Amino acid sequence: MPPLARGALNAVLCHSESVGKLGSAGLVAVMAGAASVMGNVTMPSANAAPCPDAEVIFARGTMEAPGVGDTGEAFVNSLRANVGAKSVGVYPVDYPATTDFPTAVQGIADARAHILATAANCPDTKMVLGGFSQGAAVIGFVTASVVPDGISPADVPAPMPPDVADHVAAVALFGKPSPRFMKVLNNPSVVVGPNYTAKAIDLCVDNDLVCDPQGRSFGIHTQYAEAGLVNQGAAFAASKLQDDWEQQATPPVVPPATLAGAGPSQPSRVQPAQAAQPAQHMGPAPQNLPGPAPAQSPAAPSPTTPAPVAPAPAVPAPVAPLA
């Protein structure tokens, strides 16, 4: 395996390069320490309201404690600050998030199930999908419209129905593993599905070994809040939410009723007055109507009514010769 590939795998095993030197015993100690701290950490509440205005469904990164992780918590706090009085629920994707990367499929299945349930039970709630590092890969695969090449459909959850995308306002991915990184792990590239690309933002710190195709540093992989990218992703998601909420508040425009036969492609059913009936009587105009009677067009001759005979032209009287 080339040195870069070995470095990538070693880097994923921990959140600092120094932990990699501790070996397996050190890794166990780090995991035990993380578990002891969990009891003192206040985790975000999942679905604080039955049907909030918005809900963040976030998948944490590798080796982060259960919940949404540091990046996810910073993202939720920034998003709430951007949407004001709107309620924002949080659902942490339930999956191991360990270095046993095939178990990420559990995260794909859990996120998918929760998205479908929210769309069905809270149709007015707008969802924001987010993830960091391995969690960004989980969320990216959840949005996919097809099963990646080389993966058996029996091994992964089926793609979500296309209309579910209408319930998702935004997708925010932080440190999503690059195709180079996924190749090292012998996994397919993460591709956001076409129903979500217009509402997705994919943020990567420059030189991040995980997401930057040319990156070589793993130390900056946890610096998304410090680099301002968390706030950038939250502002993007908030703008998408505001757009969706405005559409919900605006009643649909109902076009005016169209009279039969008045459409541009339909012939008019109203016939000209002079062609409606053949003239039967050409009497004088009624006397009780002011003004001159409107001129009438001569009626077409009827096969049963003789046509009126035009009067003969007047013949001038003979003039006597001058004397």
Number of C-alpha atoms within 10 A of each C-alpha: 7 7 7 13 15 11 17 19 15 16 21 21 19 20 18 16 16 10 16 18 11 13 10 12 8 13 16 12 12 16 14 11 11 14 14 11 10 13 9 8 10 8 16 17 12 16 16 14 13 12 18 18 18 26 26 28 24 32 33 30 30 22 19 19 20 18 24 29 23 16 24 27 19 16 29 25 14 18 24 18 14 18 18 10 9 13 15 25 24 25 21 25 27 19 21 20 25 18 15 10 13 11 13 22 18 18 25 25 19 18 24 21 14 14 22 15 12 19 19 13 11 16 14 17 23 25 28 29 26 33 30 29 25 26 30 26 28 32 29 26 28 28 26 19 18 14 17 16 10 8 11 9 13 8 9 15 17 16 16 17 10 13 10 16 19 14 21 24 26 26 29 27 26 29 26 27 25 22 18 20 22 17 13 17 14 9 17 18 18 21 18 20 19 13 17 20 14 12 17 23 19 18 19 23 21 16 17 22 27 28 26 21 15 13 15 17 18 22 15 18 22 20 16 22 16 10 14 11 19 26 20 19 23 25 19 19 28 23 16 19 21 15 12 17 17 10 11 11 8 8 8 8 6 6 6 6 6 8 7 10 12 12 10 7 7 9 10 11 9 9 8 8 7 13 11 9 10 13 16 9 7 10 6 7 11 9 9 6 8 7 7 9 11 7 7 9 9 11 16 12 12 11 7 6 10 8 11 10 6 6 6 6 6 6 6 6 6 6 6 6 5 4 3
